[in-house]
Amino acid sequence: MRTLILLRHGESAWNRENRFTGWTDVDLTPQGEEEARAAGLLLAGFEREANTEVGVVHTSVLTRAVRTANLALETMGRSWIPVRRHWRLNERHYGSLQGLDKKQTAERFGADQLKAWRRGYATPPPALSPEDDRHPCHDQRYRGVEPAALPATECLADVVSRLLPYYQDSILTDLIRFPAVLVVAHGNSLRALIKHLEAISDEEIVDLDIPTGIPRVYHLSDDLAVMSATYLGDPQVARKAAEAVARQAG
């Protein structure tokens, strides 16, 4: 049996300010740091109880995911574990909405349009121009990426398409090599992965809310089929945290 653990990064500064973040590199808040450490405690307890060890960690290249992974591993006493970082695990790119206040965006464009941009499976927000400083072609961390592969905006369907090759080529390979693999990423990149793992429909996946800082554990068979999935810790805490995500204005 193999174990895949998914962890959404702790609260970021723009989560707290209720702004569209996307690929903007925003750091954790003090609360987000505490969420990351709390996740590390849950993971350490899981390793003891399950008599297993996380052998490798995968993260996006965005600071809030990187620091969440680092703080969780430090709390586990396992900072030496190899970490692989890749842009395909980044959050969904919100195009020209990035940096905007979600409530003000709803007032400007209407609640229905905002819901379509935020929750519509195949509805991307307005794209960024390549000349816009927020476009990823201007960010040095993506210098090695084919420019045509860098998004100017994305819907969730786009995230599924760009994430699955990395899951199949890299994460699945590590699941064969290690008894447990940890993936630390973002609300939409993890939503895309959960859609694949749990065979959730296009219509249903848009209503899935993933709590920050609470690991979700998948037990996989030897042929890497999902056998079970659950959040670590108190189920009521995970439920309330997911409801808090759902209540965000955007």
VEXPAPA-929247 format. One line per field, with one value per residue (C-alpha): residue in one letter; residue number from 0; x, y, z. Coordinates in nm, 2 decimals. Each point is the difference from the previous one (the first is absolute). Example, Ala and Ser with C-alpha at 12.3 -4.5 7.8 and 13.67 -1.06 7.14 Angstrom:
// residues 2
residuo = c(a s)
num = c(0 1)
x = c(1.23 0.14)
y = c(-0.45 0.34)
z = c(0.78 -0.07)
//
This chain:
// residues 250
residuo = c(m r t l i l l r h g e s a w n r e n r f t g w t d v d l t p q g e e e a r a a g l l l a g f e r e a n t e v g v v h t s v l t r a v r t a n l a l e t m g r s w i p v r r h w r l n e r h y g s l q g l d k k q t a e r f g a d q l k a w r r g y a t p p p a l s p e d d r h p c h d q r y r g v e p a a l p a t e c l a d v v s r l l p y y q d s i l t d l i r f p a v l v v a h g n s l r a l i k h l e a i s d e e i v d l d i p t g i p r v y h l s d d l a v m s a t y l g d p q v a r k a a e a v a r q a g)
num = c(0 1 2 3 4 5 6 7 8 9 10 11 12 13 14 15 16 17 18 19 20 21 22 23 24 25 26 27 28 29 30 31 32 33 34 35 36 37 38 39 40 41 42 43 44 45 46 47 48 49 50 51 52 53 54 55 56 57 58 59 60 61 62 63 64 65 66 67 68 69 70 71 72 73 74 75 76 77 78 79 80 81 82 83 84 85 86 87 88 89 90 91 92 93 94 95 96 97 98 99 100 101 102 103 104 105 106 107 108 109 110 111 112 113 114 115 116 117 118 119 120 121 122 123 124 125 126 127 128 129 130 131 132 133 134 135 136 137 138 139 140 141 142 143 144 145 146 147 148 149 150 151 152 153 154 155 156 157 158 159 160 161 162 163 164 165 166 167 168 169 170 171 172 173 174 175 176 177 178 179 180 181 182 183 184 185 186 187 188 189 190 191 192 193 194 195 196 197 198 199 200 201 202 203 204 205 206 207 208 209 210 211 212 213 214 215 216 217 218 219 220 221 222 223 224 225 226 227 228 229 230 231 232 233 234 235 236 237 238 239 240 241 242 243 244 245 246 247 248 249)
x = c(0.00 0.12 -0.10 -0.05 -0.05 -0.13 0.04 -0.13 0.23 -0.08 -0.17 0.18 -0.01 -0.24 -0.22 -0.05 -0.06 -0.25 0.19 0.05 0.35 0.07 0.37 0.08 0.27 -0.16 0.14 -0.17 -0.16 0.10 -0.32 0.10 0.34 -0.18 -0.23 0.31 0.15 -0.33 0.00 0.35 -0.12 -0.28 0.23 0.25 -0.28 -0.12 0.35 0.02 -0.35 0.03 0.36 0.10 0.22 -0.04 0.28 -0.03 -0.19 -0.13 -0.09 -0.08 0.26 -0.21 0.13 -0.32 0.02 0.38 -0.01 -0.30 0.20 0.32 -0.18 -0.19 0.32 0.18 -0.28 0.02 0.38 0.05 0.13 0.25 -0.26 0.05 -0.24 -0.09 -0.15 -0.19 -0.21 -0.27 -0.10 -0.06 -0.33 -0.25 0.10 -0.28 0.11 -0.08 -0.19 0.32 0.04 -0.36 -0.23 -0.26 -0.29 0.08 0.03 -0.35 -0.14 0.16 -0.08 -0.29 -0.03 -0.09 0.30 0.23 -0.14 0.06 0.36 0.07 -0.20 -0.08 0.20 0.06 -0.03 0.34 0.02 0.13 0.35 0.32 0.18 0.36 0.11 -0.17 0.26 -0.21 0.03 0.22 0.23 0.16 0.07 0.35 -0.12 -0.17 0.30 0.04 -0.36 -0.11 -0.18 -0.30 -0.06 -0.02 -0.37 -0.14 -0.32 -0.15 -0.32 0.00 -0.01 0.33 0.15 -0.10 0.17 0.33 0.02 -0.08 0.32 0.21 -0.21 0.04 0.37 0.14 -0.23 -0.11 0.36 0.08 -0.30 0.16 0.34 -0.12 -0.27 -0.14 0.01 -0.10 -0.13 -0.03 -0.18 -0.31 -0.37 -0.05 0.30 -0.11 -0.36 0.12 0.19 -0.28 -0.23 0.22 0.06 -0.37 -0.15 -0.21 -0.21 0.05 -0.32 0.07 0.37 -0.07 -0.18 0.29 0.16 0.34 0.11 0.34 0.26 -0.18 0.16 -0.23 0.13 -0.06 0.07 0.08 0.02 0.32 -0.13 -0.05 -0.38 -0.17 -0.13 -0.09 0.03 -0.03 0.12 0.23 -0.11 -0.35 -0.25 -0.20 0.30 0.05 -0.36 -0.01 0.32 -0.15 -0.32 0.21 0.16 -0.34 -0.12 0.27 -0.14 0.17)
y = c(0.00 0.35 0.34 0.33 0.31 0.33 0.32 0.34 0.28 0.21 0.33 0.26 0.38 0.02 -0.28 0.22 0.31 -0.20 0.08 -0.22 -0.13 -0.26 0.00 0.32 -0.10 0.09 -0.12 -0.17 0.20 -0.09 -0.21 -0.17 -0.09 -0.14 -0.21 -0.14 -0.10 -0.15 -0.20 -0.12 -0.13 -0.19 -0.15 -0.10 -0.17 -0.18 -0.13 -0.15 -0.15 -0.14 -0.11 0.17 0.30 0.27 -0.06 0.31 0.32 0.18 0.37 0.28 0.27 0.26 0.12 -0.08 -0.37 -0.02 0.15 -0.21 -0.31 0.12 0.08 -0.33 -0.20 0.20 -0.08 -0.37 0.01 -0.11 0.31 -0.22 -0.17 0.07 0.26 0.04 0.33 0.05 0.28 -0.25 -0.02 0.37 0.15 0.07 0.32 0.26 0.22 0.37 -0.07 -0.06 0.25 0.11 0.00 -0.27 0.19 0.31 -0.22 -0.14 0.36 0.10 -0.29 -0.16 -0.31 -0.23 0.10 -0.04 -0.34 -0.11 0.12 -0.15 -0.32 -0.07 -0.31 0.13 0.38 0.18 0.37 0.27 -0.08 0.21 0.16 -0.13 0.36 0.00 -0.02 -0.27 -0.24 -0.29 0.05 0.29 -0.22 -0.16 -0.32 -0.09 0.08 -0.37 -0.05 0.01 0.34 -0.15 -0.22 0.30 0.09 0.36 -0.13 -0.34 -0.17 -0.32 -0.21 0.16 -0.08 -0.37 -0.01 0.15 -0.18 -0.36 -0.05 0.09 -0.23 -0.29 0.05 0.11 -0.06 -0.35 -0.09 0.11 -0.20 -0.31 0.08 0.13 -0.13 0.36 0.31 0.35 0.26 0.36 0.23 0.22 0.00 -0.04 -0.22 -0.24 0.02 -0.10 -0.29 -0.11 0.01 -0.26 -0.22 -0.02 0.01 0.31 0.14 0.34 0.13 -0.13 0.10 0.37 -0.03 -0.18 0.22 -0.10 0.13 0.16 -0.18 -0.33 -0.31 -0.22 -0.36 -0.25 -0.37 -0.15 -0.36 -0.15 0.09 0.36 0.00 0.20 -0.22 0.27 0.37 0.20 0.32 -0.04 0.13 0.09 -0.04 0.29 0.23 -0.09 0.05 0.35 0.10 -0.11 0.20 0.31 -0.03 -0.03 0.32 0.22 0.27 -0.14)
z = c(0.00 -0.08 0.15 -0.17 0.22 -0.13 0.20 -0.10 0.11 0.31 -0.01 -0.22 0.03 -0.29 0.13 0.31 -0.22 -0.21 -0.33 -0.31 0.04 -0.28 -0.10 0.19 0.25 0.34 0.33 0.30 0.28 0.36 0.01 -0.32 0.16 0.30 -0.23 -0.17 0.33 0.12 -0.33 0.09 0.34 -0.17 -0.25 0.27 0.19 -0.32 -0.07 0.35 -0.01 -0.35 0.04 -0.32 -0.11 -0.25 -0.25 -0.23 -0.02 -0.31 0.01 -0.24 -0.06 0.19 0.34 0.20 -0.10 0.04 0.35 0.10 -0.10 0.18 0.32 0.00 -0.06 0.27 0.25 -0.10 0.06 -0.37 -0.17 -0.19 -0.21 -0.37 -0.14 -0.37 -0.12 -0.32 -0.16 -0.10 0.36 0.02 0.08 -0.28 -0.19 0.05 -0.29 0.04 0.32 0.19 0.28 -0.01 0.31 -0.05 0.15 -0.20 -0.31 0.07 0.03 -0.32 -0.23 0.19 0.22 -0.29 -0.21 0.30 0.08 -0.36 0.01 0.34 -0.01 -0.36 -0.11 -0.36 0.04 0.03 0.12 -0.24 -0.11 0.08 -0.29 -0.05 0.07 0.34 0.28 0.17 -0.30 0.10 -0.30 0.21 0.30 0.02 0.15 -0.33 -0.23 -0.08 -0.09 -0.37 -0.02 -0.18 0.31 0.24 0.06 -0.02 0.16 0.09 0.08 0.22 -0.32 -0.10 0.34 -0.04 -0.34 0.11 0.34 -0.10 -0.21 0.30 0.22 -0.24 -0.08 0.34 0.29 -0.10 -0.06 0.36 0.13 -0.15 0.17 0.34 0.24 0.05 -0.21 0.11 -0.24 0.13 -0.24 -0.05 0.02 -0.38 -0.09 0.28 -0.11 -0.35 0.15 0.22 -0.30 -0.17 0.31 0.10 -0.35 0.08 -0.28 -0.16 0.16 0.35 0.03 0.00 0.34 0.17 0.27 0.13 0.35 0.05 0.21 0.05 -0.18 -0.20 -0.01 -0.29 0.04 -0.33 -0.11 -0.14 -0.35 0.13 0.00 0.28 0.28 0.26 0.07 0.32 0.17 0.29 0.34 0.12 -0.29 0.15 -0.02 -0.37 -0.08 0.16 -0.17 -0.34 0.08 0.08 -0.35 -0.16 0.18 -0.16 -0.22 -0.30)
//
